[in-house]
Amino acid sequence: MICLKEVSFSPHVDFYISKICRAAPFDMKTFHLHKKYEIYYLMKGTRRYFIEDSAYRVNAGDIVLVDKDEIHKTGPIGREPHSRFVLNFNPEYLSGVWGAEAAARLLSVFHSGIKVFAPPIKAQGFFESALQNLYELSGVSTPESDMLRKSLLTLILLRIKESVDSLLTAHAEPQKLTNKTVDRVMTYLAENYREQLSLKGIASKFYISPYYLSHLFKKFTSLSLVEYINSLRIREAKKYLETTTLKISEISEKTGFSTSAHFSRMFKQATGFAPNRYRKFCRKSR
């Protein structure tokens, strides 16, 4: 069976949906990012969702929108079970059906600034039903099933757009999880991630113990301090790979990784591609 990680990173897989029910607490192994849009719907439980530089509390019935190339990771809040749908699709998946302009309007929800929201209770039944129908189409490959998939996805995006537009009109504030110390640390790391950093050195900057900093940072972001630093470095490395001809060793040094081997390992873990393969893929996509 194809796993979600494989299809999330595979450029030739246009659409994929996963449904998982977990009885025990679950923390993603590490953050990742991909060139696909992602819709996450939590049916049961409570989760923490980190996207780019912010953490959000996600409750049952909430929808999470992840734009392509955004760093993200989920983590547990408490020890309760949870159930969720995750849907991934390529940017071009709907443009062939509705045209580029109409598809762009639908996809605008992913860069509206609204990352997590609670649909009206009546709409939750629609989302669960539509996502379940999409899930049941998994593995079915006919012209009719493809039309149905695209139609259901379009309906989902239209209903999401209704909610997002309403929130934007009401100037709703995003429900982020915040902590003053963590926010200050993240600001410091964003300015200094190219340097050689250590937990002890960072903690001393803020006059707190390394253990307390490590625990606090993980609690509010679902990422370890090292993961967050690596996410900043990989984000910049992607830009170098996409826009320059710098050698891998040069990119590794510029972004703060200790060795090229460590950079390549972390980059593949986060993106599904080795750096050179990622560069080739980006060139083909232009």
Protein Blocks (a to p, Z undefined) as FASTA:
>chain_A
ZZfklmmmmmklmbdcdddddfbdcddfbdcdddbdcddddfbdcddddehjaccdddeh
iacdddehiacddddehjbdcddddddddfklmmmmnojklmmmmmmmmmnopabdcddf
klmmmmmmmmmmmmmmgoiacfklmmmmmmmmmmmmmmmmmmmmmmmmnopacdddddfk
lmmmmmmmmmmmmpccdfklmmmmnopafklmmmmmmmmnopafklmmmmmmmmmmmmmm
mmmccdfklmmmmnopabfklmmmmmmmmnopafklmmmmmmmmZZ
